[in-house]
Amino acid sequence: MGLSVLGIAGSLRARSYNLALLRAAQDLAPPDMDITIRGIHAIPLFNEDVEAEGDPEPVLDLKQAVQEADAVLIATPEYNRGLPGGLKNAVDWLSRPPKQSVFDLKPIGLMGASTGIGATAEAQRQLRAALAYCGAQTMTEPEVALARVHRLIDAEGRILDHEVEDELRRLVEALGAWADAVREAIAAA
């Protein structure tokens, strides 16, 4: 039985470098891993008044996709030394209702790319904290945080650096092992 991974791009840009990373991860994944990519474009701003009337369809769809996946791989840019608002908003929706998040006990891998020199370490730190609060089981290593990504990925979204491909391959392989370890720990509990 293969591993089902949901890839979530934290950028809203159609030609996002982080979306390109997820597409490269699809190509580099082991044969027993299937990575499906979902965007967060249609997720409305979180509002408890809206939630009280029922989750909007895009939120329900994303919640179901996270629930059905064996693991999640999130690619995030970094804006102003922090997590992008759209991605944080999606996490807020997915964290609901309290103590019943679809992220609870879900194995998660993080990666990110930025055109700046600071890469995405701070955005990933903030995302890791938000996911921990939701009960997610986020891997700490390996880390993929690419700086000056415009030098590493071309305009068509192709990876230009073999070391980056190796980093992505290690990440997706580690996510598969992490998902197995989390699944075994849950079964043993």
Sequence and secondary structure as in RCSB ss.txt:
>XXXX:A:sequence
MGLSVLGIAGSLRARSYNLALLRAAQDLAPPDMDITIRGIHAIPLFNEDVEAEGDPEPVLDLKQAVQEADAVLIA
TPEYNRGLPGGLKNAVDWLSRPPKQSVFDLKPIGLMGASTGIGATAEAQRQLRAALAYCGAQTMTEPEVALARVH
RLIDAEGRILDHEVEDELRRLVEALGAWADAVREAIAAA
>XXXX:A:secstr
  EEEEEEE    TT HHHHHHHHHHHHS TTEEEEEE  TT     HHHHHT   HHHHHHHHHHHH SEEEEE
E  BTTB  HHHHHHHHHHT STT  TTTT EEEEEEE SSTTTTHHHHHHHHHHHHHTT EE  SS EEESSGG
GTB TTS B  HHHHHHHHHHHHHHHHHHHHHHHHHHH 
